[in-house]
């Protein structure tokens, strides 16, 4: 029988985590709410396919008492042991001190985490005025986040991936994950193109489309191309298209140099993350990552 060591690390926001390499780990953000359970269920499904382990990451405010940390540790260990017992997926624990909106992305970046899965309640109440908490948490991370709103169907595959394409150069950074999905989950990629009228922007859209097609072809990933009917509500059309295709995942990038204005008035990715169909969304920050993954993308 496999021996399982459940590791509990308690770190403050000044801890140097460069030595902790999470290359084969899916980090799950855990706040003891139902959406955390959704995130863990999605992570378990992915971990079984990818042969990864899971790390539950819980954030506490700096200065909290030892008692609060000990109680959190006790509860997290219960979740960790239960997860292994029921699924066979190794699940360890990290308690991180710091600010919620920076500690998660800092941990993911500093440990070279490959993937973070996070649950969200969508956009409710004051978030409609001040922006999605989920978007604020993932902004700044080097690692992609999968944001979920409901339980997954454990028997369903990640068969359908929607890949919206507009004129932004950040589109290229999503391609490696479309390839990853195609290779590991046998996913079909639906390239959904924005129908811009401006000729210069149209050239950029087509350049991004051709870039994606080139690498999908080279990696033998099945794909199909569709064009939205109007660009004025591209986020809304993307969601409706994803529903129509029964998408299992939508891949987006965040707005580069996002501001409070974007949070308040709704960046496209904020609308897509909180989609009413509750389709999981993979969201990554524009880090020019694609420039460093030539070997991966060429296969």
N, C-alpha and C positions, 0 to 999 in steps of 0.2 A: 504493500500500500504506500502511496506517495506521502512523504513527510512534508507537512506544510508549516512554514514559519510565518506567523502573522506579525509583521513588523509594524511597530507604532513609533513614528518619528514626530517629535514636537519641536517645531522650528519657529524662530521669530523672523521678522522681515529683514533682519540684518545678516541672516545666516547665508554663507556662501554655499550654494548648492551645485556648483559646477561639477563636483565629483559624482553626483547622483544622476546617472544616465538612465533615462526611462525609455530606451529605444524599443523595447518589446512590452510596453505597458500602456494601457488605456487609463487615463485619469478620469475619474468620475467626481464631479463636484457634489458634495453632500451637505444638506442643511436640515435634515430630519423632516422634510416635507414630502408630500406625495410625488411631486415632480422629480425629486431625487430618486425615488424608487423607479420611476419611468426611465430615468437616465441609466440607472444600474442595469435594468432589464435590457435596454438597447446595447449597453456595453458588453454584457454577458453574451448576447447573440453575436456581436462582432468578435469578441475574444475567442470564441469557439472556432470561428472561421479562420481567424488570423493566427491562432495559437499564441495569443498574448495573455498576460496577466492583467489584473485590475488593481488600481490604487484609489481608494476612497480619500478624497481631499476635503477636509473640513476647516473652515476659516473661523478663528475666534479673534475678538478685538484685543489689541495689545493692552496689557494691564489687567486682564481678567484673572480671577482667583484660581489657585491650583485646584480647588474643589470643582469649579466649572469644567476645567480641562479634564479632570479625572472622570467626571460623569459622562462627558462626551466620549472619552476613550472607551469606557465600559460599553456604551451603546453602540459605538462603531465596531467594536470587536464582536458583538453579538451579530451584527449585520454581516461582517466579514466571514465569520464561521458558518453562518447560515447559508451564505452564497456558495461557499465551497462545498458544503454538505449537499446542497440541492442541485448544483450545476457542475461541480468538479473544476470550476475556474478558481485559481488562486487569487485571493483578494486581500491586500494589505491596507494599512491605514497611515495617513499623514495628517497631523493637526498643525496648521500653519497660523501663526499670529500675524495680523496685519489688517489692512483695509480691504474689504470685500472686492471693491472695483479694481484693485491692482494686484492683490496677493495671488489670485488664481492665475492670471496671465503671466505674472512674474515667475511663479513656480513652474508653469509649463515651459516658459522660455529658458529659464536657467537650468532646468534638468533635461533639456532637449527632448521633451515629451513629444511623441509622434501624433497623439490624438487626445482630445478632451471631449467628454460627453457631458452635457449639462441640460438639466430640465428648466423649463420656463413656464410661467403662468400666462404668457402672452402679454399684451399691453392693456393694463387696467388702471382705472382711476387716475391718479396723479402722473402715472407713466405716460399717459397720452399727452401731458403737457411737458414733461421733463425727459421723456425718452425711455426706451426699453432698458431694463436692468441687464438683460442678457447681452445686448449690444455693447453696453458700457463695460461689462466684465471681459468680453473677449477682445475688445479693441486693444491693440498693443502686443498681443501674443504672437510668437513665432509659430506656434502650433495651431493647426486647424481645430475648430470646435464643431461638434455635431449638436445642434440644439433641438430638443424634443419636447413635445407637449402631451404625449399620451403613451400608453403601453404599446410595445410592438407586438406584432403577430410572430411568435417564436417559430412558427412553421413556414412563414413567408420568406422568400429570398429578396435580396436587394436587386431586383431584376430590371428596374426602370429608373434611370437617373436623368433628371432634367438639368440642362446646362445652358442658362441664359447668356446670350452674347450681345454686348453693345459696343460702343466705340472706345471704351476705356482700355488702356494698355494692361490694366490689372487682370483682364480676362485670361491672359496667357498663364497666369499662376494657378488657375484651376485645373489646367489640363492634366497635370500629373496625377491628380486625385480621380479624375474621370478614368484615366488609364488604370489606376490601382483598382477602382471598382470593377472595371471590365475584366481585369485579369483574375482578381480574387473572388469576385461574386458573380462572374459571368453576366454582368449588367449590360444592358443596351443603353447607349447614351443618346438622348434627344437634344440636339442642338437647336435652341430656340432664339432666333435672330430678331433684333430690333429693326423695324423698317424706317430708318431715318431718311429724311428727304434731302438734307444738306449733302452736297457731293463730297466735301472733304470728310465729313463724319461717316459717310457711306463707305468711303475707301478704308477708313479705320475699322469699321464693322467687318467688312469683307476680309481685311488682313487678319483680324482676330479669328474669323471663321476658318480661313484657310490654314492658319497656324494649328487650330484644333484638329481639323480634318487630317492634316499631314501626320500628326503624331498618333491619332487614333488609328489611321490606316497602317502605320508602321508597326503598331502593336496589335494589329488584328482585332481591334475592338469594334463591335457592331454599332453603327450609329445611323441616325436619320435626321434630316434637316427640315425645320419648319420656320415660318416667318410670322411674327405677330401682325395683327391688322393695323395697329396704331402704336406709335412710340410714346404718346403722352401719358399712358398709364401702363408702362412696360412691366412694372412690378405686379400690378393687378392681373395683367394678361398672363404673366408667367405662372401665377398661382392657378388661374383657371385652366391653363394648358396642362399644368402638372396634375390637376384633378382629373382632367380628361384622359391623360395617359396613365392614370393610376400610379403615379410616381411613388417610388419608395424613398427617394432622396432628391433634394434640390441643392446644387452647388453654387455658392455665391462668394464674392469678395466684398469686403467692407469698403466704404468710401475712403479714398486716400485723404489724409489730414482732416479727418472728420471733426466737426465743430459742434458746439451747443446748438447752433442754428439747425444743423442736420438732425440732431436728436429731437428737437422740438417739432420741426416741420416734416420729419419723417423721411429719412434716407430709404432708398428702395429696399435695401437689405433688412431694415427694421420691419417694413411691411411684410416681406417674405418670411422672415423668422417667425412672426406672429400670425402666420396664415391660418385662416379659419378651418382649412381642411386638416390641420395638424400634421402636415407632412414634415418629417425631419429635414433639417436644413444644415448642410455643411457650410460653415462660414470661415473664411480665412482673411487675414490682413495682407495688404499689398506690401510684400517684402522683397520683391524681385527674386523670389525663390526659384522660379523656373529657370533662371540663368545658371543655377548651380546644379541642375539635375539632368543634364544632358544624357548621362549614361543610363539613368533610370528611364527616361522617356524614350530613348532609342531602343531600350531593351537589350 
